[in-house]
Amino acid sequence: MIRKHLLFFGRVQGVGFRFYAVNKARQLGLTGWVENLEDGSVEMEAQGEEEQIDALIQYLNSQRYISIERIRVRKMPLEEERGFYEKGY
């Protein structure tokens, strides 16, 4: 099990990114959160098996209106948490 902090850049706001992320992450059994940032990027922390996190990213990138141009990733310490949710507005 791992935890990753991800910043997504591209056409990632106003396209259902958070909605898709929350639903798919829950389906994959991941924990964490997703949030829009003021600069137009989306921030996420996802915890689970690396293959499941990769599957979430691939799923998001395959959605019709989402266009991920770049992802900044760093590994983080595991956290005790339940569920996957949307932060912010």
ROVEXTI-406492 format. One record per residue (C-alpha): x, y, z; residue number from 1; residue in three letters. Coordinates in steps of 0.02 Angstrom, whole numbers, always signed. Each point is the difference from the previous one (the first is absolute). Example, Ala and Ser with C-alpha at 12.3 -4.5 7.8 and 13.67 -1.06 7.14 Angstrom:
BEGIN
+--------+--------+--------+------+------+
!   east !  north !     up ! resi ! resn !
+--------+--------+--------+------+------+
!   +615 !   -225 !   +390 !    1 !  Ala !
!    +69 !   +172 !    -33 !    2 !  Ser !
+--------+--------+--------+------+------+
end
This chain:
BEGIN
+--------+--------+--------+------+------+
!   east !  north !     up ! resi ! resn !
+--------+--------+--------+------+------+
!     +0 !     +0 !     +0 !    1 !  Met !
!    +62 !   +175 !    -44 !    2 !  Ile !
!    -60 !   +180 !     +8 !    3 !  Arg !
!    +31 !   +127 !   -138 !    4 !  Lys !
!    -23 !   +187 !     -9 !    5 !  His !
!    -46 !    +48 !   -179 !    6 !  Leu !
!    -20 !   +167 !    -87 !    7 !  Leu !
!    -90 !     -7 !   -167 !    8 !  Phe !
!    +24 !   +135 !   -132 !    9 !  Phe !
!    -94 !    +25 !   -163 !   10 !  Gly !
!   -188 !     +7 !    -31 !   11 !  Arg !
!    -44 !    -69 !   +171 !   12 !  Val !
!   -127 !   +124 !    +72 !   13 !  Gln !
!   -178 !    +21 !    -58 !   14 !  Gly !
!     +2 !   -171 !    -85 !   15 !  Val !
!    -62 !   -117 !   +138 !   16 !  Gly !
!   +175 !    -47 !    +59 !   17 !  Phe !
!    -41 !     -4 !   +186 !   18 !  Arg !
!   -165 !    -91 !    -29 !   19 !  Phe !
!    +84 !   -134 !   -103 !   20 !  Tyr !
!   +148 !    -11 !   +120 !   21 !  Ala !
!   -107 !    -26 !   +155 !   22 !  Val !
!   -112 !   -131 !    -80 !   23 !  Asn !
!   +141 !    -99 !    -80 !   24 !  Lys !
!   +113 !    +10 !   +153 !   25 !  Ala !
!   -140 !    -69 !   +109 !   26 !  Arg !
!    -32 !   -138 !   -127 !   27 !  Gln !
!   +186 !    -45 !     +4 !   28 !  Leu !
!     +3 !     +0 !   +190 !   29 !  Gly !
!   +118 !   +149 !    +16 !   30 !  Leu !
!     -1 !   +126 !   +141 !   31 !  Thr !
!    +46 !   +184 !    -10 !   32 !  Gly !
!    -69 !   +160 !    -71 !   33 !  Trp !
!     -6 !   +114 !   -152 !   34 !  Val !
!    -13 !   +191 !    -10 !   35 !  Glu !
!     +2 !   +139 !   -130 !   36 !  Asn !
!   +137 !   +130 !    +23 !   37 !  Leu !
!    -13 !   +184 !    -43 !   38 !  Glu !
!   +133 !    -13 !   -136 !   39 !  Asp !
!   -110 !   -118 !   -103 !   40 !  Gly !
!    +87 !   -160 !    +51 !   41 !  Ser !
!    -72 !   -142 !   +104 !   42 !  Val !
!    +84 !    -71 !   +155 !   43 !  Glu !
!    -26 !   -177 !    +60 !   44 !  Met !
!    +64 !   -119 !   +132 !   45 !  Glu !
!    -37 !   -182 !    -35 !   46 !  Ala !
!    +43 !   -150 !   +107 !   47 !  Gln !
!    -11 !   -183 !    -47 !   48 !  Gly !
!    +89 !   -123 !   -112 !   49 !  Glu !
!   +109 !    +83 !   -132 !   50 !  Glu !
!    -92 !    -92 !   -140 !   51 !  Glu !
!   -166 !    +71 !    +61 !   52 !  Gln !
!    +68 !   +178 !     +5 !   53 !  Ile !
!    +69 !    -24 !   -176 !   54 !  Asp !
!   -170 !    -66 !    -56 !   55 !  Ala !
!    -83 !   +156 !    +72 !   56 !  Leu !
!   +118 !   +114 !    -97 !   57 !  Ile !
!    -28 !    -97 !   -162 !   58 !  Gln !
!   -188 !     +7 !    +25 !   59 !  Tyr !
!     +3 !   +188 !    +28 !   60 !  Leu !
!   +109 !    +28 !   -153 !   61 !  Asn !
!   -121 !   -103 !   -107 !   62 !  Ser !
!   -151 !   +109 !    +40 !   63 !  Gln !
!    -68 !   +100 !   -145 !   64 !  Arg !
!    +28 !   +179 !    +60 !   65 !  Tyr !
!   +147 !    -25 !   +117 !   66 !  Ile !
!   +172 !    +34 !    -74 !   67 !  Ser !
!   +144 !    -32 !   +120 !   68 !  Ile !
!   +155 !    +84 !    -69 !   69 !  Glu !
!   +116 !    -29 !   +147 !   70 !  Arg !
!     -2 !    -83 !   +171 !   71 !  Ile !
!   +117 !    +41 !   +143 !   72 !  Arg !
!    +13 !   -149 !   +119 !   73 !  Val !
!    +84 !    -30 !   +166 !   74 !  Arg !
!    -14 !   -144 !   +121 !   75 !  Lys !
!    -62 !    +36 !   +175 !   76 !  Met !
!    -13 !    -94 !   +166 !   77 !  Pro !
!   -156 !   -106 !    +20 !   78 !  Leu !
!   -145 !    +75 !    +98 !   79 !  Glu !
!   -138 !    -78 !   +101 !   80 !  Glu !
!   -160 !    +47 !    -91 !   81 !  Glu !
!   -162 !    -65 !    -73 !   82 !  Arg !
!    -77 !    +40 !   -166 !   83 !  Gly !
!    +40 !   +117 !   -143 !   84 !  Phe !
!    -79 !   +172 !     -4 !   85 !  Tyr !
!     -2 !   +170 !    -81 !   86 !  Glu !
!    +77 !   +146 !    +94 !   87 !  Lys !
!    -38 !   +185 !    -21 !   88 !  Gly !
!   -138 !    +73 !   -105 !   89 !  Tyr !
+--------+--------+--------+------+------+
end
